[in-house]
Amino acid sequence: MDFTFKDDKNTTMSKNGAKNLQIVKKIALAILRTVQTFYKVSLKMIRFKLSLDFENEISTIFKLLNVEDLKKALNK
């Protein structure tokens, strides 16, 4: 995850802040892995699509998700 989220450039000083940031990153990665089966492309390509048109892509992602998929992804 260091390379994916560029942790080396992170300037969070407090330990709690860094820990909370890691939790958010894990959740984001779990969501991307869950919707990867619908997109049928790499995580890198999904992130690229998000960077091009964030509002439409994020709404599409949330439409694809359901509670059970999220629970499974977060428990891995």
Secondary structure, DSSP 4 states (H G I P E B T S, - for coil): -HHHHTGGG----SHHHHHHHHHHHHHHHHHHHHHHHHHTS-HHHHHHHHHHSHHHHHHHHHHH--HHHHHHHHH-
